[in-house]
Amino acid sequence: MVNVGVLALQGSVIEHVKILSGIEGVIPCEVRTVEELDKVSGLILPGGESTTIGKLLKDFEMAEPIKHRVKAGMPVWGTCAGMILMAKKIVDEDNTHLELMDITVRRNAYGSQLDSFSVSSNIPSVSDDSIPMVFIRAPWVECIGSDVEVLAELDGRIVAVKESNMLATSFHPELSANNAFHKYFVKMIENNR
Amino acid sequence: MTERYELNKNLAQMLKGGVIMDVTNAREAEIAQKAGAVAVMALERVPSDIRKQGGVARMSDPKMIKEIKSTVSIPVMAKARIGHLVEAQVLEALGIDYIDESEVLTPADDMYHIDKHSFKIPFVCGAKNLGEALRRIGEGAAMIRTKGEAGTGNVVEAVRHMRTIMADVRRLSTLPKEELMTAAKEMAAPYELVVKVAEDGKLPVVNFAAGGIATPADAALMMQLGSEGVFVGSGIFKSSNPEKMAKAIVKATTFYNNPEIIAEVSEDLGEAMRGLEISQISPENVLSSRGW
């Protein structure tokens, strides 16, 4: 059995927990404190508001412990707001959060809620089947460092990336019934053990 | 269920565990965002001022809403009067993220709420009980909040509405299927939604608390009662130290089950907004009785 954490400060926590609980061999754990962080072998940074989660991470002194664990090899996956938290650079903003991944992201890149959308697409490295992708006021990746692998693009924009033990998606796999991305992340954790 | 409606419910899911704050200008919006709000509600007067000043309360000036929208990166919501479909059309044209069809403004229609299915933009609506929540969802609301009693700084009505909704949901989930049509008739709610709630044991959309939340402990109380997030209206910018109060309420909402943290953030906040005893409000000034 493997403990997979979901950062539970704000946002789509329960959605991730529900999908994880349907995957064999996985115990989903909500993570709010350093003690809870110590018990997990991988961590999901969920969707939500990146400014809110970023502020709570800092105020409750969770940012450094998470960075420390990820740098020591713990797999981490950010969805939407989670991707923004992981980025080393955010377009038009001085403020960054965990600065883990060598990517530059643009927040609300597609526009307001009226521009939110969903599509399905094939991401061969993740699944043989088409994967539903839900974009809610989503960011995209504008530049990547040399060690970053692009997993998915949509209309010429990068929307899923991987850099060693780190995974980030602009969209929300936790909002669909398809668990391919979650299984992919669990495999990353199992390979890391 | 259309794809657009799903996306609109999805945005509400992203707001869960967060605080949505009333702001009346760009400066307040910035304070709210810095404090950790998940969204701001742009309006000209906070409910306690609407209550004090009286008169007809309408949709805010589009110029002010646009200024707020250009100041913050978090979602922006604004209020339309109950039944005022043109105010809703205007707000949609402004490209904001959510409309609150709100009893805090003076209703424009005393019979009918807006047909929210005919809009692309999502709506949040107030409710006092499950029947009212399901009528609004039937009309297309993608998110529900308790009505509470806005502008009072008195949480008692929000507590009553949240407890009522939760009790109604619990009751439905115990009923055998043949009793659900009668339940739908009694609560004047769409049958299909009644069946769905009975099966799932929860509302089909995200449910926040609103109306009278004035302290970090109030916010945590609503979360412990089953709310998935909170709206704070007058409670922040009518307190003596809005910035500190805003931050404290955000933290208490996240750590609603941790009394040590709530104690810590509640310390030295200055004065909370001046509250109002519900029984002192004359019946025509009770906002939660607007709409049906």
Chai-1 contact restraints between the chains, C-beta under 6 A:
chainA,res_idxA,chainB,res_idxB,connection_type,confidence,min_distance_angstrom,max_distance_angstrom,comment,restraint_id
A,L9,B,T254,contact,1.0,0.0,6.0,A-B,restraint_1
A,Q10,B,G17,contact,1.0,0.0,6.0,A-B,restraint_2
A,Q10,B,G18,contact,1.0,0.0,6.0,A-B,restraint_3
A,G11,B,M14,contact,1.0,0.0,6.0,A-B,restraint_4
A,S12,B,Q13,contact,1.0,0.0,6.0,A-B,restraint_5
A,S12,B,M14,contact,1.0,0.0,6.0,A-B,restraint_6
A,G47,B,M14,contact,1.0,0.0,6.0,A-B,restraint_7
A,G48,B,M14,contact,1.0,0.0,6.0,A-B,restraint_8
A,E49,B,V38,contact,1.0,0.0,6.0,A-B,restraint_9
A,E49,B,I74,contact,1.0,0.0,6.0,A-B,restraint_10
A,T52,B,G18,contact,1.0,0.0,6.0,A-B,restraint_11
A,T52,B,G36,contact,1.0,0.0,6.0,A-B,restraint_12
A,T52,B,V38,contact,1.0,0.0,6.0,A-B,restraint_13
A,K55,B,G36,contact,1.0,0.0,6.0,A-B,restraint_14
A,L56,B,T254,contact,1.0,0.0,6.0,A-B,restraint_15
A,R107,B,S73,contact,1.0,0.0,6.0,A-B,restraint_16
A,S112,B,G95,contact,1.0,0.0,6.0,A-B,restraint_17
A,S112,B,D97,contact,1.0,0.0,6.0,A-B,restraint_18
A,Q113,B,L11,contact,1.0,0.0,6.0,A-B,restraint_19
A,Q113,B,D97,contact,1.0,0.0,6.0,A-B,restraint_20
A,L114,B,G95,contact,1.0,0.0,6.0,A-B,restraint_21
A,L114,B,K120,contact,1.0,0.0,6.0,A-B,restraint_22
A,S116,B,L7,contact,1.0,0.0,6.0,A-B,restraint_23
A,I136,B,N10,contact,1.0,0.0,6.0,A-B,restraint_24
A,I136,B,L11,contact,1.0,0.0,6.0,A-B,restraint_25
A,I136,B,M14,contact,1.0,0.0,6.0,A-B,restraint_26
A,L175,B,N10,contact,1.0,0.0,6.0,A-B,restraint_27
